[in-house]
Amino acid sequence: MTLVDIARKDLGKKEKPGNTGFEDKQLEKDMIAVGWEAGWAWCAAIQEKWIKEAYPEKYESLKGMFVASAVATFRNLYKAGFPLSMVPTVGALVYWQRMHDGVAQWQGHAGVVSQVVSEKEFYSIEGNTNGSGGREGDGVYEKHRFVKDVDDGLKVIGFIMI
């Protein structure tokens, strides 16, 4: 199974309020196994879970790179030499950084590219997000996204292939 196939299996799974756990007990067990802890943001942790399932032969070399911060996870993978692009590719990990008045913030978000429409438009499967477009995450969803410059909101900082 591909990384996208693995991620698709978790679509619609929900978290308990406040990042305290998951309604699906197997998902919670799998997330704890990759180092997620209650209270942490989990968009990068679920990427690690999906990679562990899709690429078990690569997993050992990736341990410790996925952390509670999507931006820090992106930096870890980039520094480790994984290929970086600004063009979406199916199966690539996608990372965003929150912008406020044109200034990059420490917060971010992460997902897996599931479909490419164009060099600037794609779909991604993301954990710790929601279906309504709000900031507070409640589950795993597939979302329609764009690569564009923004002064406020989420800005794509790169796509990384594992």
Backbone as ProteinMPNN parsed JSONL, in Angstrom:
{"seq_chain_A": "MTLVDIARKDLGKKEKPGNTGFEDKQLEKDMIAVGWEAGWAWCAAIQEKWIKEAYPEKYESLKGMFVASAVATFRNLYKAGFPLSMVPTVGALVYWQRMHDGVAQWQGHAGVVSQVVSEKEFYSIEGNTNGSGGREGDGVYEKHRFVKDVDDGLKVIGFIMI", "coords_chain_A": {"N_chain_A": [[0.829, -1.193, 0.0], [0.394, 2.278, -0.674], [1.665, 5.4, 0.724], [-0.394, 7.276, 0.641], [-2.638, 5.571, 0.431], [-2.525, 4.347, 2.953], [-2.894, 6.601, 4.637], [-5.479, 7.337, 3.855], [-7.026, 5.385, 5.074], [-7.457, 6.337, 7.611], [-9.167, 8.471, 7.346], [-11.783, 10.498, 8.543], [-11.59, 9.642, 11.155], [-11.736, 10.541, 14.571], [-10.61, 12.867, 17.096], [-10.426, 13.04, 20.686], [-11.704, 15.746, 22.7], [-9.46, 18.566, 23.087], [-6.994, 17.485, 22.302], [-6.584, 15.1, 23.712], [-6.679, 12.418, 23.197], [-7.915, 9.68, 21.163], [-10.925, 8.702, 19.524], [-10.989, 6.26, 18.219], [-9.628, 3.37, 19.325], [-7.476, 1.823, 18.345], [-6.146, 3.629, 16.688], [-5.328, 5.46, 18.641], [-3.559, 3.84, 20.115], [-1.626, 3.313, 18.12], [-0.686, 5.908, 17.66], [0.459, 6.6, 20.123], [2.507, 4.746, 20.06], [4.253, 5.883, 18.221], [5.234, 7.977, 19.596], [3.565, 10.12, 20.214], [1.982, 12.235, 22.612], [-0.606, 12.814, 24.996], [-2.324, 15.882, 24.683], [-0.581, 17.049, 22.911], [-0.184, 18.691, 19.74], [-1.031, 16.99, 16.74], [-0.647, 16.64, 13.972], [1.824, 16.191, 12.656], [2.645, 13.905, 13.992], [0.81, 11.97, 13.155], [1.58, 11.757, 10.531], [4.003, 10.456, 10.895], [3.082, 7.991, 11.903], [1.711, 7.049, 9.622], [3.871, 6.816, 7.83], [5.42, 4.906, 9.127], [3.801, 2.66, 8.766], [3.607, 2.531, 5.945], [6.254, 2.516, 4.998], [8.027, 0.541, 6.405], [10.68, -0.313, 6.29], [12.17, 2.006, 6.154], [11.618, 3.308, 8.447], [13.111, 3.229, 10.924], [15.28, 4.951, 10.485], [14.045, 7.377, 10.536], [13.099, 7.946, 13.022], [12.524, 10.167, 15.707], [12.531, 12.469, 14.191], [9.994, 13.448, 13.705], [8.041, 15.605, 15.421], [6.129, 17.403, 17.961], [5.755, 19.859, 16.767], [4.927, 21.009, 13.608], [6.46, 22.693, 11.954], [9.039, 22.407, 13.05], [9.372, 19.67, 12.548], [9.406, 19.689, 9.742], [11.815, 21.131, 9.363], [13.628, 19.332, 10.535], [13.492, 17.119, 8.76], [14.297, 18.34, 6.369], [16.924, 19.181, 7.035], [18.021, 16.669, 7.322], [18.355, 15.909, 4.76], [16.331, 15.09, 3.016], [14.581, 15.224, -0.1], [13.4, 18.401, -1.141], [10.713, 20.335, -2.366], [8.783, 22.871, -4.039], [6.59, 22.23, -5.382], [3.649, 20.372, -5.539], [3.456, 16.811, -5.132], [2.013, 13.649, -5.541], [1.856, 11.749, -2.624], [3.856, 13.1, -1.322], [5.05, 14.684, 1.671], [3.499, 17.456, 3.086], [4.047, 20.747, 4.267], [3.059, 23.515, 6.23], [3.445, 26.92, 7.328], [2.361, 29.12, 9.819], [1.384, 32.415, 9.145], [1.462, 35.82, 10.159], [0.485, 39.013, 9.626], [2.399, 39.042, 7.594], [4.601, 37.96, 8.824], [6.437, 35.126, 9.713], [5.291, 32.643, 11.931], [5.741, 30.464, 14.818], [3.979, 28.355, 14.707], [2.449, 25.733, 12.757], [1.392, 23.387, 10.227], [0.654, 20.087, 8.925], [0.547, 17.542, 6.364], [-0.34, 14.965, 3.933], [0.125, 14.786, 0.52], [-2.518, 13.968, -1.531], [-3.694, 14.172, -3.999], [-2.944, 15.8, -7.058], [-3.747, 18.778, -8.616], [-2.71, 20.926, -10.011], [0.411, 22.75, -10.404], [0.052, 24.527, -8.377], [-2.149, 23.77, -6.929], [-3.776, 21.382, -4.934], [-4.806, 18.347, -3.209], [-4.882, 17.254, 0.161], [-4.333, 14.878, 2.792], [-4.947, 15.234, 6.139], [-4.214, 15.286, 9.594], [-5.49, 16.351, 12.791], [-7.12, 18.493, 12.039], [-10.045, 20.091, 10.644], [-13.345, 19.759, 9.206], [-14.607, 22.123, 8.557], [-12.978, 24.268, 8.074], [-12.069, 25.796, 10.136], [-9.774, 26.748, 12.835], [-9.356, 24.947, 14.972], [-8.603, 21.584, 15.327], [-10.248, 18.406, 14.816], [-10.138, 15.917, 13.778], [-9.3, 13.577, 11.107], [-9.036, 14.603, 7.829], [-9.6, 15.056, 4.274], [-8.412, 17.649, 2.352], [-8.84, 20.492, 0.212], [-6.31, 22.356, -1.165], [-4.012, 25.139, -1.672], [-1.001, 26.398, -3.158], [0.289, 29.322, -2.279], [1.213, 32.763, -1.766], [0.764, 34.203, 1.386], [-0.24, 36.659, 3.75], [-1.515, 36.411, 6.132], [-2.431, 33.539, 7.809], [-2.129, 30.072, 6.748], [0.814, 29.164, 5.102], [2.291, 27.368, 2.521], [5.341, 25.805, 3.085], [6.863, 23.885, 2.002], [7.283, 20.751, 0.205], [8.054, 17.475, 0.943], [9.71, 14.553, 0.006], [9.765, 11.256, 1.085]], "CA_chain_A": [[0.0, 0.0, 0.0], [1.13, 3.54, -0.721], [1.475, 6.307, 1.849], [-1.741, 7.861, 0.509], [-3.597, 4.52, 0.786], [-2.467, 4.203, 4.412], [-3.518, 7.795, 5.222], [-6.918, 7.286, 3.56], [-7.694, 4.492, 6.036], [-7.771, 7.091, 8.823], [-10.116, 9.553, 7.077], [-12.988, 10.504, 9.354], [-11.337, 9.297, 12.555], [-11.855, 11.745, 15.392], [-9.887, 12.973, 18.355], [-11.172, 13.485, 21.857], [-11.444, 17.187, 22.869], [-8.225, 19.043, 23.705], [-5.855, 16.627, 21.944], [-6.367, 14.185, 24.831], [-6.703, 11.038, 22.736], [-8.652, 9.41, 19.937], [-12.094, 7.854, 19.695], [-10.601, 4.944, 17.728], [-8.604, 2.883, 20.258], [-6.279, 1.381, 17.614], [-5.437, 4.839, 16.295], [-4.655, 5.983, 19.827], [-2.429, 2.94, 20.393], [-0.607, 3.549, 17.083], [-0.115, 7.247, 17.859], [1.342, 6.503, 21.294], [3.675, 3.961, 19.639], [5.211, 6.739, 17.497], [5.719, 9.021, 20.487], [2.585, 11.17, 20.52], [1.524, 12.302, 23.994], [-1.851, 13.563, 25.176], [-2.152, 17.326, 24.746], [0.249, 17.527, 21.803], [-0.691, 18.772, 18.366], [-0.707, 15.657, 16.212], [-0.61, 16.535, 12.503], [3.092, 15.569, 12.256], [2.707, 12.563, 14.57], [0.067, 11.015, 12.323], [2.444, 11.505, 9.372], [4.961, 9.417, 11.307], [2.324, 6.733, 11.951], [1.481, 6.603, 8.248], [5.161, 6.418, 7.256], [5.794, 3.644, 9.784], [3.018, 1.606, 8.124], [3.87, 2.46, 4.506], [7.682, 2.303, 4.731], [8.653, 0.011, 7.621], [12.128, -0.434, 6.085], [12.774, 3.333, 6.319], [11.137, 3.932, 9.672], [14.144, 3.388, 11.961], [16.109, 6.123, 10.186], [13.222, 8.584, 10.681], [12.71, 8.14, 14.419], [12.983, 11.403, 16.335], [12.39, 13.632, 13.302], [8.616, 13.925, 13.775], [7.83, 16.153, 16.761], [4.82, 18.048, 18.127], [5.717, 21.045, 15.912], [5.032, 20.716, 12.178], [7.573, 23.471, 11.398], [10.276, 21.748, 13.489], [9.448, 18.411, 11.802], [9.861, 20.067, 8.402], [13.241, 21.47, 9.443], [14.372, 18.097, 10.796], [13.559, 16.335, 7.521], [15.099, 19.102, 5.417], [18.326, 19.083, 7.461], [18.456, 15.283, 7.117], [18.656, 15.74, 3.342], [15.236, 14.615, 2.183], [14.314, 16.172, -1.19], [12.428, 19.47, -0.911], [10.162, 20.956, -3.57], [7.649, 23.775, -3.828], [5.553, 21.74, -6.281], [3.057, 19.176, -4.937], [3.584, 15.5, -5.764], [1.249, 12.667, -4.783], [2.673, 11.005, -1.673], [4.8, 13.981, -0.617], [4.626, 15.317, 2.914], [3.353, 18.897, 2.877], [4.172, 21.515, 5.504], [2.667, 24.913, 6.227], [3.817, 27.737, 8.475], [1.384, 30.176, 10.049], [1.86, 33.775, 8.911], [0.653, 36.874, 10.763], [0.97, 40.299, 9.11], [3.583, 38.787, 6.782], [5.701, 37.446, 9.641], [6.316, 33.707, 10.011], [5.101, 32.29, 13.333], [6.281, 29.134, 15.111], [2.965, 27.341, 14.458], [2.317, 25.248, 11.393], [0.48, 22.277, 9.986], [1.278, 19.077, 8.07], [-0.335, 16.569, 5.735], [0.203, 14.135, 2.855], [-0.529, 15.126, -0.748], [-3.293, 12.83, -2.018], [-4.044, 14.402, -5.411], [-2.408, 17.046, -7.59], [-4.566, 19.399, -9.652], [-1.753, 21.713, -10.79], [1.589, 23.095, -9.6], [-0.358, 25.402, -7.273], [-3.409, 23.305, -6.357], [-3.674, 19.968, -4.582], [-5.569, 17.844, -2.08], [-4.023, 16.578, 1.137], [-4.953, 14.229, 3.936], [-4.354, 15.906, 7.286], [-4.725, 15.037, 10.933], [-5.611, 17.537, 13.647], [-7.766, 19.547, 11.266], [-11.494, 19.908, 10.7], [-14.017, 19.839, 7.924], [-15.248, 23.412, 8.326], [-11.995, 25.3, 7.759], [-11.654, 26.501, 11.347], [-8.427, 26.5, 13.322], [-9.298, 23.825, 15.907], [-8.73, 20.28, 14.698], [-11.028, 17.394, 15.519], [-10.042, 14.615, 13.128], [-8.528, 13.399, 9.875], [-9.842, 14.999, 6.679], [-8.936, 15.378, 3.018], [-8.724, 19.055, 2.121], [-8.432, 21.151, -1.031], [-5.328, 23.357, -0.744], [-3.318, 25.898, -2.704], [0.316, 26.979, -2.881], [0.176, 30.757, -2.569], [1.752, 33.657, -0.742], [-0.254, 34.758, 2.273], [0.253, 37.48, 4.862], [-2.173, 35.88, 7.32], [-2.92, 32.179, 7.578], [-1.139, 29.033, 6.49], [1.588, 29.271, 3.866], [3.091, 26.178, 2.236], [6.787, 26.033, 3.141], [7.534, 22.886, 1.197], [6.853, 19.358, 0.034], [9.215, 16.606, 1.155], [9.521, 13.138, -0.365], [10.472, 10.286, 1.928]], "C_chain_A": [[0.869, 1.251, 0.0], [0.871, 4.36, 0.545], [0.07, 6.912, 1.818], [-2.811, 6.831, 0.873], [-3.676, 4.341, 2.297], [-3.192, 5.378, 5.081], [-5.034, 7.769, 5.021], [-7.69, 6.414, 4.559], [-8.108, 5.229, 7.309], [-8.743, 8.244, 8.594], [-11.361, 9.391, 7.946], [-12.779, 10.118, 10.81], [-11.221, 10.581, 13.356], [-10.99, 11.669, 16.642], [-10.872, 13.28, 19.474], [-10.836, 14.96, 22.06], [-10.092, 17.477, 23.539], [-6.997, 18.208, 23.408], [-5.543, 15.616, 23.048], [-6.366, 12.72, 24.431], [-7.579, 10.914, 21.504], [-9.829, 8.489, 20.226], [-11.794, 6.418, 19.277], [-9.423, 4.443, 18.566], [-7.337, 2.41, 19.536], [-5.463, 2.585, 17.15], [-4.68, 5.405, 17.492], [-3.425, 5.142, 20.175], [-1.285, 3.18, 19.405], [0.068, 4.911, 17.258], [0.835, 7.255, 19.057], [2.618, 5.766, 20.919], [4.702, 4.791, 18.862], [5.641, 7.944, 18.322], [4.757, 10.141, 20.805], [2.197, 11.076, 21.986], [0.26, 13.157, 24.069], [-1.547, 15.048, 25.361], [-1.338, 17.897, 23.6], [-0.579, 17.714, 20.538], [-0.239, 17.479, 17.679], [-0.67, 15.532, 14.695], [0.692, 15.901, 12.013], [3.196, 14.151, 12.808], [1.941, 11.555, 13.719], [0.815, 10.774, 11.011], [3.423, 10.374, 9.703], [4.279, 8.048, 11.359], [2.124, 6.177, 10.544], [2.771, 6.123, 7.596], [5.616, 5.086, 7.843], [5.069, 2.477, 9.122], [3.379, 1.434, 6.65], [5.314, 2.072, 4.175], [8.39, 1.734, 5.954], [10.181, -0.104, 7.5], [12.861, 0.896, 6.272], [12.532, 3.911, 7.708], [12.233, 4.17, 10.708], [14.978, 4.646, 11.735], [15.351, 7.444, 10.37], [12.824, 8.875, 12.125], [13.332, 9.409, 14.974], [12.834, 12.64, 15.473], [10.999, 14.247, 13.373], [8.33, 14.327, 15.219], [6.48, 16.881, 16.803], [4.668, 19.303, 17.269], [5.893, 20.644, 14.446], [6.217, 21.449, 11.557], [8.907, 22.839, 11.792], [10.455, 20.409, 12.775], [9.959, 18.674, 10.395], [11.364, 20.347, 8.411], [14.098, 20.231, 9.675], [14.555, 17.281, 9.521], [14.428, 17.026, 6.478], [16.591, 18.992, 5.754], [18.883, 17.68, 7.265], [18.69, 14.968, 5.643], [17.548, 15.174, 2.482], [14.899, 15.667, 1.128], [13.16, 17.127, -0.882], [12.0, 20.056, -2.244], [9.095, 21.95, -3.151], [6.487, 23.403, -4.754], [4.967, 20.459, -5.677], [3.249, 17.934, -5.801], [2.78, 14.522, -4.91], [2.202, 11.859, -3.904], [3.693, 11.845, -0.929], [4.188, 14.439, 0.701], [4.558, 16.809, 2.644], [3.377, 19.585, 4.235], [3.786, 22.965, 5.254], [3.257, 25.598, 7.447], [2.781, 28.851, 8.595], [2.063, 31.529, 9.861], [0.902, 34.749, 9.596], [1.259, 38.212, 10.368], [2.291, 40.134, 8.357], [4.777, 38.224, 7.535], [5.434, 35.976, 9.97], [6.229, 33.492, 11.52], [5.674, 30.885, 13.566], [5.287, 28.023, 14.791], [2.941, 26.938, 12.99], [1.317, 24.11, 11.31], [1.166, 21.331, 9.01], [0.226, 18.145, 7.494], [0.411, 15.736, 4.714], [-0.576, 14.468, 1.59], [-1.209, 13.873, -1.303], [-3.665, 12.952, -3.492], [-3.459, 15.746, -5.829], [-3.326, 17.522, -8.713], [-3.666, 20.186, -10.596], [-0.545, 21.987, -9.897], [1.236, 23.941, -8.384], [-1.625, 24.929, -6.556], [-3.343, 21.797, -6.117], [-4.679, 19.623, -3.485], [-4.596, 17.157, -1.136], [-4.867, 15.957, 2.228], [-4.198, 14.727, 5.159], [-5.018, 15.459, 8.579], [-4.744, 16.339, 11.706], [-6.118, 18.75, 12.863], [-9.274, 19.357, 11.413], [-12.104, 20.098, 9.325], [-14.57, 21.202, 7.58], [-14.271, 24.534, 7.997], [-11.543, 26.099, 8.956], [-10.274, 26.066, 11.82], [-8.327, 25.251, 14.189], [-9.543, 22.507, 15.184], [-9.589, 19.337, 15.511], [-10.921, 16.021, 14.879], [-9.146, 14.63, 11.907], [-9.464, 13.675, 8.694], [-8.962, 15.14, 5.441], [-9.387, 16.786, 2.643], [-8.155, 19.547, 0.793], [-7.546, 22.325, -0.642], [-4.66, 24.01, -1.956], [-1.932, 26.31, -2.224], [0.202, 28.443, -3.276], [0.829, 31.542, -1.445], [0.598, 34.204, 0.075], [0.424, 35.601, 3.342], [-0.329, 37.003, 6.186], [-2.75, 34.517, 6.983], [-1.782, 31.224, 7.311], [-0.499, 29.199, 5.115], [2.403, 27.996, 3.685], [4.563, 26.557, 2.297], [7.556, 24.941, 2.419], [6.873, 21.534, 1.197], [8.101, 18.504, 0.137], [8.841, 15.176, 0.782], [10.372, 12.273, 0.556], [10.885, 9.106, 1.07]], "O_chain_A": [[1.944, 1.276, 0.599], [-0.025, 4.05, 1.33], [-0.576, 7.041, 2.858], [-3.786, 7.167, 1.547], [-4.764, 4.201, 2.855], [-4.005, 5.176, 5.982], [-5.786, 8.141, 5.922], [-8.858, 6.674, 4.85], [-9.019, 4.786, 8.01], [-9.111, 8.931, 9.546], [-11.917, 8.3, 8.067], [-13.696, 10.252, 11.621], [-10.678, 11.579, 12.883], [-10.683, 10.597, 17.164], [-11.996, 13.721, 19.235], [-9.768, 15.396, 21.629], [-9.646, 16.747, 24.424], [-6.044, 18.219, 24.188], [-4.377, 15.306, 23.296], [-6.074, 11.86, 25.262], [-7.941, 11.911, 20.88], [-9.737, 7.6, 21.074], [-12.278, 5.471, 19.897], [-8.34, 5.027, 18.522], [-6.236, 2.577, 20.061], [-4.234, 2.565, 17.21], [-3.517, 5.788, 17.366], [-2.369, 5.688, 20.494], [-0.12, 3.242, 19.799], [1.269, 5.041, 17.025], [1.904, 7.861, 18.995], [3.697, 6.112, 21.4], [5.885, 4.45, 18.842], [6.33, 8.832, 17.819], [5.089, 11.032, 21.587], [2.093, 9.982, 22.541], [0.088, 14.102, 23.299], [-0.635, 15.422, 26.098], [-1.394, 19.098, 23.34], [-1.545, 16.99, 20.298], [0.818, 16.939, 18.005], [-0.663, 14.415, 14.178], [0.67, 15.144, 11.043], [3.776, 13.28, 12.16], [2.372, 10.411, 13.575], [0.697, 9.694, 10.432], [3.639, 9.463, 8.903], [4.847, 7.056, 10.903], [2.338, 4.99, 10.299], [2.763, 5.121, 6.881], [6.14, 4.235, 7.124], [5.658, 1.413, 8.934], [3.448, 0.307, 6.159], [5.563, 1.38, 3.188], [9.279, 2.39, 6.496], [10.891, -0.003, 8.501], [14.066, 0.899, 6.524], [13.167, 4.891, 8.099], [12.266, 5.24, 11.315], [15.342, 5.329, 12.692], [15.962, 8.513, 10.359], [12.273, 9.937, 12.415], [14.508, 9.694, 14.746], [12.993, 13.755, 15.969], [10.84, 15.443, 13.128], [8.372, 13.495, 16.126], [5.78, 16.96, 15.794], [3.545, 19.765, 17.065], [6.888, 20.015, 14.085], [6.912, 20.881, 10.715], [9.812, 22.743, 10.963], [11.58, 20.046, 12.43], [10.843, 17.969, 9.909], [12.096, 19.849, 7.555], [15.168, 20.093, 9.083], [15.655, 16.806, 9.238], [15.207, 16.373, 5.783], [17.416, 18.743, 4.875], [20.087, 17.514, 7.063], [19.17, 13.885, 5.308], [17.788, 14.811, 1.33], [14.924, 16.864, 1.415], [12.094, 16.714, -0.425], [12.82, 20.251, -3.141], [8.568, 21.878, -2.041], [5.525, 24.158, -4.893], [5.721, 19.548, -5.337], [3.209, 17.997, -7.03], [2.859, 14.567, -3.683], [3.22, 11.351, -4.374], [4.333, 11.356, 0.002], [2.97, 14.563, 0.829], [5.469, 17.369, 2.035], [2.816, 19.093, 5.214], [4.126, 23.56, 4.231], [3.536, 24.961, 8.463], [2.378, 29.449, 7.598], [3.169, 31.758, 10.351], [-0.31, 34.535, 9.614], [2.397, 38.518, 10.724], [3.187, 40.971, 8.464], [5.845, 38.032, 6.955], [4.354, 35.621, 10.442], [6.991, 34.079, 12.288], [6.047, 30.2, 12.614], [5.686, 26.871, 14.619], [3.353, 27.692, 12.109], [0.505, 23.904, 12.212], [2.133, 21.706, 8.347], [-0.852, 17.979, 8.065], [1.638, 15.786, 4.632], [-1.807, 14.433, 1.591], [-0.561, 12.848, -1.517], [-3.922, 11.948, -4.156], [-3.474, 16.708, -5.062], [-3.641, 16.772, -9.637], [-3.826, 20.13, -11.815], [-0.487, 21.51, -8.764], [2.039, 24.058, -7.458], [-2.12, 25.619, -5.665], [-2.912, 21.037, -6.984], [-5.319, 20.504, -2.911], [-3.613, 16.554, -1.567], [-5.956, 16.432, 2.551], [-2.97, 14.654, 5.217], [-6.234, 15.279, 8.64], [-4.094, 17.311, 11.323], [-5.617, 19.865, 13.006], [-9.722, 18.545, 12.222], [-11.436, 20.55, 8.394], [-14.968, 21.435, 6.438], [-14.696, 25.642, 7.673], [-10.714, 26.998, 8.816], [-9.681, 25.135, 11.274], [-7.31, 24.56, 14.148], [-10.561, 22.334, 14.514], [-9.659, 19.442, 16.735], [-11.529, 15.063, 15.358], [-8.354, 15.548, 11.694], [-10.531, 13.073, 8.571], [-7.748, 15.319, 5.539], [-10.582, 17.082, 2.618], [-7.121, 19.071, 0.325], [-7.967, 23.196, 0.12], [-4.73, 23.517, -3.082], [-1.718, 26.541, -1.034], [0.039, 28.77, -4.451], [0.978, 31.053, -0.325], [-0.422, 34.62, -0.474], [1.53, 35.289, 3.783], [0.288, 37.17, 7.238], [-3.469, 34.359, 5.996], [-0.622, 31.516, 7.604], [-1.186, 29.353, 4.105], [3.125, 27.586, 4.593], [4.992, 27.51, 1.646], [8.769, 25.052, 2.24], [6.04, 21.21, 2.043], [9.103, 18.788, -0.52], [7.799, 14.661, 1.188], [11.555, 12.541, 0.767], [11.497, 8.162, 1.572]]}, "name": "protein", "num_of_chains": 1, "seq": "MTLVDIARKDLGKKEKPGNTGFEDKQLEKDMIAVGWEAGWAWCAAIQEKWIKEAYPEKYESLKGMFVASAVATFRNLYKAGFPLSMVPTVGALVYWQRMHDGVAQWQGHAGVVSQVVSEKEFYSIEGNTNGSGGREGDGVYEKHRFVKDVDDGLKVIGFIMI"}
